[in-house]
Amino acid sequence: MMRYVEEPEKVRLALSPIRRRLLELLREPSSATQLAATLELPRQRVNYHLRELEKAGLVELVEERQRRGFTERILRASAGLVVDPAVMGNAFTHIQDQYAAEHLVEVAAGTVRDVARMQSAADADGKRLLTFTVEAEVRFAEPGDVHRFTDALTAAMQRVVEEFDSAGGRPYRLVAGGHPAPSRGTRGET
């Protein structure tokens, strides 16, 4: 199940280095005592951060165990957290240039936001969200080929959209973007 977080205060709570590390470690259930030992921090300090994360709904109680006169709480990071990119601040301008990196990031952020909201709603209703993904890698010989490729891809998409578009059908949003592929490192590719 996916949980969509769009409240800036909840995201701010998770941004400190110690809380990010706790969330990372809490992919597997653990106690404050275990986490304090791993992080080499006082248990009280870890407990404070865990309580704040729990209040924000970013961690959840898995179980409670009785240990030598106290109750040990086992926690884990809430499953499938997706953060609305908009809560991270409007760092990107509304550039309508199809070749601008800022525009690609904004469109991708909008896609994450929309799909995460719809997935959360579908999960809550016990339904499946029907989506599709097309992914490919292409190698351009010259920088100018990127623009010619984009124009050709746009024309091809328009033809396919015209073929399948139905006035009474359910609308789908199709996004195509491209960016340099990250280095593969081990094979020496860039």
C-alpha positions in Angstrom: 0.0 0.0 0.0 1.3 3.5 -0.9 0.9 6.5 1.5 0.9 9.9 -0.1 2.3 12.8 2.0 1.6 16.3 1.0 1.8 18.2 4.3 4.9 20.3 4.4 5.2 20.0 8.2 5.4 16.2 8.0 8.1 16.4 5.3 10.1 19.0 7.3 10.0 16.6 10.3 11.8 13.9 8.3 14.5 16.2 6.8 17.0 16.3 9.6 19.9 13.9 9.1 19.1 11.8 12.1 15.5 11.4 11.2 16.3 10.5 7.6 18.7 7.9 9.0 16.1 6.5 11.4 13.6 6.2 8.5 16.2 4.4 6.5 16.9 2.0 9.3 13.2 1.5 10.0 12.6 -0.2 6.7 13.1 -3.2 9.0 11.2 -3.1 12.3 13.4 -2.1 15.2 13.3 -0.6 18.8 14.8 2.6 20.1 17.4 0.6 22.0 18.5 -1.2 18.9 18.6 2.0 16.8 20.5 3.9 19.5 23.1 1.2 19.5 23.4 1.2 15.7 23.7 5.0 15.6 25.8 5.3 18.8 23.4 7.8 20.2 21.6 8.1 23.6 18.4 6.1 23.6 16.5 9.1 25.0 17.6 11.2 22.0 16.5 8.5 19.6 13.2 8.1 21.4 12.5 11.8 21.0 13.0 11.7 17.3 10.9 8.5 17.0 8.0 10.0 18.9 8.1 13.0 16.5 8.2 10.8 13.4 5.3 8.7 14.9 3.2 11.8 15.6 3.7 12.8 11.9 2.6 9.3 10.7 6.0 8.6 9.2 6.6 5.6 11.5 4.2 3.1 12.9 4.0 0.7 15.8 4.5 -2.9 14.9 4.4 -4.5 18.3 5.0 -4.0 22.0 7.2 -6.4 24.1 7.6 -6.7 27.8 11.3 -6.4 28.7 12.7 -6.3 32.2 10.1 -4.1 33.7 9.5 -1.8 30.7 7.6 -2.0 27.4 9.8 -2.2 24.3 8.1 -0.6 21.3 9.0 -2.0 17.9 8.5 0.5 15.1 9.0 0.6 11.3 8.8 3.3 8.6 5.3 3.7 7.3 4.9 1.7 4.1 5.2 3.2 0.6 5.6 6.9 1.5 5.6 9.2 -1.5 6.2 12.9 -0.9 4.5 15.4 -3.1 7.3 17.3 -4.8 5.4 20.5 -4.4 5.9 20.6 -0.7 9.6 20.8 -1.2 9.1 24.4 -2.3 8.5 25.9 -5.7 12.2 25.9 -6.6 11.4 25.4 -10.3 9.9 28.1 -12.5 7.1 27.5 -14.9 9.1 27.3 -18.0 7.2 26.1 -21.1 10.3 25.2 -23.0 10.2 21.6 -24.0 14.0 21.4 -24.0 14.5 23.0 -20.5 15.5 20.7 -17.6 13.4 22.7 -15.3 10.3 22.0 -17.3 11.1 18.2 -17.4 11.5 18.2 -13.6 8.2 20.1 -13.1 6.3 17.7 -15.4 7.8 14.7 -13.7 6.9 16.1 -10.3 3.4 16.7 -11.4 3.2 13.1 -12.6 4.5 11.8 -9.3 2.0 13.9 -7.4 -1.0 12.9 -9.6 -0.2 9.2 -9.7 0.6 9.0 -6.0 -2.7 10.6 -5.1 -4.7 8.4 -7.4 -2.8 5.3 -6.2 -3.5 6.2 -2.6 -7.2 6.6 -3.4 -7.3 3.3 -5.4 -5.6 1.5 -2.5 -8.1 2.9 0.0 -11.0 1.7 -2.3 -9.3 -1.7 -2.8 -8.9 -1.1 -6.5 -6.0 -1.3 -9.0 -4.9 1.9 -10.8 -4.4 1.1 -14.4 -1.2 2.8 -15.7 1.5 2.1 -18.3 5.1 3.0 -18.7 7.2 3.1 -21.9 10.9 3.4 -21.3 13.8 3.4 -23.8 17.4 4.5 -24.2 18.7 6.2 -27.3 22.2 7.3 -28.2 22.5 10.6 -30.2 25.5 11.1 -32.4 25.2 14.9 -32.4 23.6 17.4 -29.9 21.3 18.7 -32.6 19.8 15.2 -33.0 18.0 15.6 -29.7 15.8 18.4 -31.2 15.1 16.4 -34.4 14.3 13.3 -32.3 11.9 15.3 -30.1 10.1 16.7 -33.2 9.8 13.3 -34.7 8.6 11.7 -31.4 6.0 14.5 -31.0 4.7 13.9 -34.5 4.5 10.1 -33.9 2.7 10.6 -30.6 0.2 13.0 -32.3 -0.6 10.3 -34.9 -1.0 7.5 -32.3 -3.1 9.8 -30.0 -5.4 10.7 -32.9 -5.8 7.0 -33.7 -6.9 6.0 -30.2 -8.5 9.2 -28.8 -12.2 8.8 -28.2 -14.4 11.7 -27.1 -16.3 9.6 -24.6 -13.3 7.6 -23.3 -11.4 7.9 -20.0 -8.7 10.5 -20.4 -5.0 9.5 -19.8 -2.1 11.8 -19.6 0.9 10.8 -21.6 4.3 12.3 -20.7 7.5 11.7 -22.7 10.8 13.2 -21.5 14.4 12.6 -22.0 17.5 13.2 -20.0 21.1 12.0 -20.1 21.4 8.5 -18.8 23.4 8.2 -15.5 26.8 6.7 -15.7 26.8 2.9 -15.5 30.2 3.0 -13.8 31.1 -0.7 -13.8 31.1 -0.9 -17.6 32.7 2.4 -18.1 29.8 3.8 -20.1 28.6 7.4 -19.8 
